[in-house]
Amino acid sequence: MKITIETPKPNEEDEIIVRCKKVDENLMKVLYQLKDENRVTAYMERDIVKLFPKDIYYFECVDNKVFACCEKQVFDVRLKLYEIEQTLSDSDFIRISKSVVVNLNRIMSVAPMFNGRFEARLQNGEKIIISRQYVPSLKKALGI
């Protein structure tokens, strides 16, 4: 693979050109991460915040409200979990229960529990439960 970086002229806009023989899933993930408009709009009290998906550990639905949980902060998100799944379908987010969508890049370890469920430990030390019906898709996504 060849990588070329050029500085645009003063009146030109930044531009990324991709030349490839095949567009695969890995390439789409890289392109998704480069696009700035894929940030998630979230709310904290009266403030409106734009979050980069890479900074979000997981989304959780509690009492019909969806929250974006980051390393140390929790934000209100005014989308449904299925809308978040659709929006972030080309990224490393995967549903692990009826109420949680997790960022695979933030999982440090996964351990089996009783009744076919798993427990994931995140980089910030939090532990979340993976429902047994979502374990096969998580294993596939993690390459286990």
matplotlib code that plots the C-alpha trace (Angstrom):
import matplotlib.pyplot as plt

x = [0.0, 1.2, 0.4, 0.8, 0.2, 0.1, -0.5, -3.3, -3.0, -4.1, -7.5, -8.2, -10.2, -8.7, -9.5, -9.0, -8.9, -9.0, -7.8, -8.3, -9.0, -11.7, -13.8, -14.0, -15.3, -11.9, -11.6, -15.2, -14.4, -11.4, -13.4, -16.2, -13.6, -12.4, -15.8, -16.4, -20.2, -20.6, -20.4, -23.2, -25.2, -25.6, -26.9, -25.6, -28.0, -28.4, -25.3, -25.3, -22.2, -20.9, -19.2, -16.8, -17.9, -14.4, -14.9, -18.1, -17.8, -21.4, -25.0, -27.6, -31.3, -32.8, -36.5, -36.9, -34.0, -30.8, -27.4, -23.9, -21.5, -17.9, -14.8, -16.0, -19.2, -22.7, -24.6, -28.3, -28.9, -32.2, -32.2, -33.5, -31.0, -32.0, -31.3, -27.9, -27.2, -28.2, -26.2, -23.1, -23.5, -20.2, -18.3, -17.3, -20.5, -22.6, -25.7, -25.0, -28.4, -31.9, -30.7, -27.0, -24.9, -21.1, -18.0, -15.9, -12.7, -13.4, -13.7, -10.6, -11.8, -14.8, -15.5, -18.3, -20.9, -23.7, -26.8, -24.8, -24.2, -20.9, -19.4, -17.3, -14.8, -14.3, -11.2, -12.6, -13.1, -16.9, -18.5, -21.5, -23.5, -23.8, -27.1, -26.9, -28.8, -26.1, -23.1, -22.7, -22.7, -20.2, -17.9, -18.1, -17.3, -14.3, -13.1, -13.5]
y = [0.0, 3.5, 6.5, 10.0, 13.2, 16.6, 20.1, 21.8, 25.3, 28.1, 28.5, 24.7, 22.6, 19.5, 16.4, 12.7, 10.5, 6.7, 4.6, 0.9, -2.3, -3.4, -1.6, -3.9, -3.6, -2.4, 0.4, 1.5, 1.6, 3.8, 6.1, 6.3, 7.4, 10.1, 11.6, 14.4, 14.5, 11.1, 12.6, 11.9, 14.8, 14.5, 16.7, 17.5, 19.7, 22.7, 22.1, 20.4, 18.3, 16.6, 13.3, 11.3, 7.7, 6.5, 8.4, 6.6, 3.3, 2.3, 3.5, 2.3, 2.7, 3.2, 4.1, 4.8, 7.3, 6.6, 7.6, 7.8, 6.6, 7.9, 7.3, 9.5, 11.3, 10.3, 12.2, 12.2, 11.1, 11.8, 8.8, 5.3, 2.4, 1.1, 4.5, 4.5, 1.0, 2.2, 5.4, 3.6, 0.4, 0.8, 1.3, -1.0, -0.7, -3.8, -4.6, -6.8, -6.7, -5.2, -2.1, -1.8, -1.1, -1.3, 0.0, -3.1, -1.0, -0.2, -3.8, -5.0, -8.5, -10.8, -13.6, -16.3, -16.1, -18.4, -19.2, -18.5, -14.8, -13.1, -10.1, -7.5, -5.3, -2.0, 0.2, 2.5, -0.4, -0.7, -4.2, -4.8, -7.9, -9.5, -11.3, -14.9, -14.2, -11.6, -13.8, -15.4, -12.1, -10.7, -13.7, -13.3, -9.6, -10.2, -13.1, -15.7]
z = [0.0, -0.9, 1.2, -0.2, 1.7, -0.1, 1.2, -0.6, -2.0, 0.2, -1.4, -1.7, 0.7, 2.5, 0.4, 0.8, -2.3, -2.0, -4.8, -4.2, -6.0, -3.6, -1.0, 2.0, 5.6, 7.0, 4.5, 5.3, 9.0, 8.3, 6.1, 8.7, 11.4, 9.1, 8.5, 11.0, 10.5, 12.2, 15.6, 18.0, 19.3, 23.1, 25.9, 29.3, 31.3, 29.0, 26.9, 23.5, 22.9, 19.8, 20.7, 18.6, 18.5, 19.5, 22.9, 23.7, 25.7, 25.3, 24.9, 27.5, 27.6, 31.0, 31.5, 27.8, 27.8, 26.0, 27.5, 26.0, 28.6, 28.1, 30.3, 33.1, 31.9, 30.9, 28.3, 27.3, 23.7, 22.1, 19.8, 20.2, 20.4, 17.0, 15.5, 17.1, 15.7, 12.2, 12.5, 13.7, 11.6, 9.8, 13.1, 15.9, 17.9, 18.5, 20.5, 23.5, 25.2, 24.7, 26.5, 25.6, 22.5, 23.2, 21.5, 20.8, 20.9, 24.6, 25.7, 27.7, 28.5, 28.2, 30.7, 30.7, 33.5, 34.5, 32.2, 29.0, 29.7, 29.5, 31.3, 29.5, 31.4, 29.7, 29.7, 32.3, 34.7, 34.3, 33.9, 31.6, 31.0, 27.6, 27.2, 26.0, 22.8, 21.8, 22.7, 19.3, 17.4, 20.0, 19.5, 15.8, 16.0, 18.3, 16.2, 18.9]

ax = plt.figure().add_subplot(projection="3d")
ax.plot(x, y, z, "-o")
ax.set_aspect("equal")
plt.show()
